[in-house]
Amino acid sequence: MSFSRARRGTLAVAVFSLLTLAAGQAAAAPATPTAAQAPAGSVRSAQVTEVEQQVARTLALSLADAGWRTRVRTGTGAGAADLGPLAAGATAPAARQLAATVTAADRRIAAAKGLGADLGPLLRVQLADPSMRAALEAGAEPLVAAAVGDDHAKSVTAYDRTGRAHSLDTAALPAQPVYLVDIDSAKTMTAGLKVLSTELARKGLGSPAAAPAAPKAQGGQAAQAAAGWWATKVDAIEVSDDEEPWFKGGAEMFALVTGFGQDGTPRVDSVTMPYLDYDGTVYYPNQILVNWSNYKYNLADVVLMEDDGDTNYLALAQAIAAVLLTIADQGTYIPLVNAVLAAIPSSWWTDDPDYVDSWYTLAKNSSGRLNGAAANGWMSVSPYFVQQF
């Protein structure tokens, strides 16, 4: 999914800054985002885009083989297809050469995103729009382009089977069928959040909390005898946006929940939200967002983000750790969203942002509809007790 840059302006993936927070910030207003220098090993890597462009041109050249061209058309009939396995199963020399190229490209992308080399296929191919299939089935020559993350782009470069580049207008759906080369963001996000959590825990920012005792009375009710923990549950959520451009690849959503752990150290918990596929649609996930047994105070912050494909999760974790380790517990809750927004590297504030919205001071007893600080989304929450057996 894509998010309107015109409506949200400077939106970006949340990297935490060296912002000094005073104890009196508990009621702070949303920060005005500022551009900071990207850290060494930039969180956003241009390598991913470069690799996608190279593979798109190589795929276009391989489509000169009619048999392989038919295989691609059939393989993408139900949607996105893993490009490496699709090519590896073909007999055409061009396809076998493409398979080797894609395998190497998958490894480069994994490295650029700070992930391991054992994720398997990452690059996919799909038609830019289902309406193009009729022309494809009728024998129209397809073009191949890499999915573009820049919603401000006026044109997209696509390649034909001779390798010649064509500039396509982003304002209108092309009459000629176009294949898009994109990353399996669901796979990379799942692996990336594991890297994020592991790195933060290694630095003491995400260690598991001690097992909670039986809960105290909540909302005037008698204390429950069974052990468990209180949570905040997302009952409904919606993100606003314009319609998705034809030249965009898919994106995956996740949230970072920030607060102070039981030991008084800032901590970050990641929550995947793979169901947030479309803008302007209300989802009812009944998903646990905050496990309050992990936190010292009854307040936390939430930052909602998307992965457009080139997030380097290891660098993101390192940036988070470098900042949060400088913030000390002052005996009262300090909101961390300002630190999140104020420290984003300048490269994240340009054409391909991933920040969606944020919620300040989510309380343990919060309930009902909560609008995001960036006015780009809302969620309805309720307290929920998770009882142990």
Buried (B, 14 or more C-beta within 10 A) or exposed (E): BBBBBEEBEBBBBBBBBEBEBEEEBBEBEBBEBBBBEBBEEBBBBEBBBBBBBBBBBBBBBBBBBEEBBEBBBEBBEEEBBBBBEBBBEBEBEBBBBBBEBBBBBBBBBBBBBBBEEEBEBBBBBBBBBEEBBEBBEEEEEBBBBBBBBBBEBEEBBBBBBEEEEBEBEBEEBBEBBBBBBBBBBBBBBBBBBBBBBBBBBEBBBBBEBEEBEEBEEBEEEEEBEEEBBBBBBBBBBBBBBBEBBBBBBBBBBBBBBBBBBBEEBBBBBBBBBEEBBEBEEEBEBEBBBBBBBBBBBBBBBBBBBBBBBBBBBBBBBBBBBBBBBBBEBBEEBBBBBBBBBBBBBEBBBBEBBBBBBBBBBBBBEBBEEBEBBBEBBBBBBBBBBBEEE
